[in-house]
Amino acid sequence: MKKDKKDYYRKEIQKVSALPSPTEQIMRYDMIMHHILKDYGYSGNVGDQLKAKPRMMNNLNAIWSLHKLRNKLAHSMDTVSVDLLERKADEFEKEVLKLL
């Protein structure tokens, strides 16, 4: 990936980290990850991309877990504690940055 694209994603990640809602952060980190993986040539939705086991992902199980949390937040009526969401948002940020 070209340096200017990496810089663009770093700025986007920085914007997301400033959002007050960890739920919104998780949703946006997942979207950024999807676009990064597309730029690396992985097609389909995030699930399809992760099933392809991208070579640059050293912690695929953790990333799957974060993506599943995103899906739970998007599609479930269940509540998740703010503490857990904040921890997972921080973890998601770190994992997405590792892709750059």
Sine and cosine of phi, psi and omega as CSV:
sin_phi,cos_phi,sin_psi,cos_psi,sin_omega,cos_omega
0.00,0.00,0.67,-0.74,-0.03,-1.00
-0.94,0.34,0.45,-0.89,-0.05,-1.00
-0.85,0.52,-0.66,0.75,-0.03,-1.00
-0.90,0.43,-0.56,0.83,0.05,-1.00
-0.94,0.35,-0.66,0.75,0.05,-1.00
-0.88,0.47,-0.67,0.74,0.03,-1.00
-0.88,0.47,-0.65,0.76,0.04,-1.00
-0.86,0.51,-0.75,0.66,-0.02,-1.00
-0.91,0.41,-0.61,0.79,0.05,-1.00
-0.87,0.48,-0.65,0.76,0.04,-1.00
-0.91,0.42,-0.65,0.76,0.03,-1.00
-0.90,0.44,-0.67,0.74,0.02,-1.00
-0.89,0.45,-0.65,0.76,0.03,-1.00
-0.88,0.47,-0.66,0.75,0.04,-1.00
-0.88,0.47,-0.68,0.73,-0.02,-1.00
-0.91,0.43,-0.65,0.76,-0.03,-1.00
-0.90,0.44,-0.36,0.93,0.01,-1.00
-1.00,0.07,-0.15,0.99,0.01,-1.00
-0.92,0.40,0.60,-0.80,-0.04,-1.00
-0.97,0.26,-0.36,0.93,-0.09,-1.00
-0.98,-0.19,0.88,-0.48,0.05,-1.00
-0.90,0.44,-0.48,0.88,0.06,-1.00
-0.89,0.45,-0.73,0.68,0.03,-1.00
-0.90,0.44,-0.62,0.78,0.04,-1.00
-0.86,0.51,-0.74,0.68,-0.02,-1.00
-0.87,0.49,-0.70,0.72,0.01,-1.00
-0.87,0.49,-0.69,0.72,-0.05,-1.00
-0.96,0.28,-0.61,0.79,0.06,-1.00
-0.88,0.48,-0.63,0.77,0.03,-1.00
-0.89,0.47,-0.67,0.74,0.02,-1.00
-0.91,0.42,-0.68,0.73,0.03,-1.00
-0.89,0.46,-0.70,0.72,0.03,-1.00
-0.85,0.53,-0.68,0.73,0.03,-1.00
-0.84,0.54,-0.72,0.69,-0.02,-1.00
-0.93,0.36,-0.61,0.79,0.06,-1.00
-0.89,0.47,-0.73,0.69,0.00,-1.00
-0.90,0.44,-0.59,0.81,0.09,-1.00
-0.87,0.48,-0.68,0.74,0.01,-1.00
-0.90,0.44,-0.46,0.89,0.07,-1.00
-0.99,0.10,-0.02,1.00,0.08,-1.00
0.99,-0.17,0.15,0.99,0.02,-1.00
-1.00,-0.01,0.84,-0.54,-0.08,-1.00
-0.99,-0.16,0.15,-0.99,0.03,-1.00
1.00,0.00,-0.18,-0.98,0.04,-1.00
-0.99,0.16,0.02,-1.00,-0.06,-1.00
-0.86,0.51,-0.65,0.76,0.03,-1.00
-0.85,0.52,-0.71,0.70,0.04,-1.00
-0.88,0.47,-0.67,0.74,-0.01,-1.00
-0.89,0.46,-0.68,0.73,-0.01,-1.00
-0.94,0.33,-0.55,0.84,0.05,-1.00
-0.89,0.45,-0.44,0.90,0.03,-1.00
-0.96,0.27,-0.08,1.00,0.01,-1.00
0.78,0.63,0.92,0.39,-0.02,-1.00
-0.79,0.61,0.73,-0.69,-0.11,-0.99
-0.89,0.45,-0.42,0.91,-0.05,-1.00
-1.00,0.09,-0.03,1.00,-0.01,-1.00
-1.00,-0.09,0.95,-0.32,0.00,-1.00
-0.99,0.11,-0.33,0.94,-0.10,-1.00
-0.81,-0.59,0.86,0.52,-0.11,-0.99
-0.86,0.50,-0.63,0.78,0.00,-1.00
-0.89,0.46,-0.65,0.76,0.03,-1.00
-0.91,0.41,-0.64,0.77,0.00,-1.00
-0.92,0.38,-0.64,0.77,0.08,-1.00
-0.86,0.51,-0.69,0.72,0.00,-1.00
-0.87,0.49,-0.68,0.74,0.02,-1.00
-0.91,0.41,-0.65,0.76,0.02,-1.00
-0.91,0.41,-0.63,0.78,0.04,-1.00
-0.90,0.43,-0.61,0.80,0.07,-1.00
-0.89,0.45,-0.68,0.74,0.05,-1.00
-0.84,0.54,-0.71,0.70,0.01,-1.00
-0.89,0.45,-0.63,0.77,0.03,-1.00
-0.88,0.47,-0.69,0.73,0.01,-1.00
-0.90,0.43,-0.59,0.81,-0.06,-1.00
-0.98,0.19,-0.51,0.86,-0.20,-0.98
-0.85,-0.52,-0.06,1.00,-0.10,-1.00
-0.89,-0.45,0.44,-0.90,0.06,-1.00
-1.00,-0.01,-0.07,1.00,-0.01,-1.00
-0.90,0.43,0.49,-0.87,0.06,-1.00
-0.98,-0.18,0.47,-0.88,0.02,-1.00
-0.79,-0.62,0.66,-0.75,-0.05,-1.00
-0.89,0.45,0.55,-0.83,0.01,-1.00
-0.88,0.47,-0.63,0.78,0.02,-1.00
-0.86,0.52,-0.72,0.69,0.02,-1.00
-0.90,0.44,-0.70,0.71,0.01,-1.00
-0.87,0.49,-0.66,0.75,0.01,-1.00
-0.90,0.43,-0.68,0.73,0.03,-1.00
-0.89,0.45,-0.69,0.72,-0.04,-1.00
-0.94,0.35,-0.56,0.83,0.06,-1.00
-0.90,0.44,-0.68,0.73,0.06,-1.00
-0.88,0.47,-0.68,0.73,0.02,-1.00
-0.89,0.45,-0.68,0.73,-0.01,-1.00
-0.89,0.46,-0.68,0.73,0.03,-1.00
-0.84,0.54,-0.72,0.69,-0.01,-1.00
-0.89,0.46,-0.68,0.73,-0.02,-1.00
-0.92,0.39,-0.64,0.77,0.01,-1.00
-0.92,0.39,-0.65,0.76,0.03,-1.00
-0.88,0.47,-0.53,0.85,0.02,-1.00
-0.90,0.43,-0.37,0.93,-0.01,-1.00
-0.97,0.24,-0.25,0.97,-0.08,-1.00
-1.00,0.00,0.00,0.00,0.00,0.00
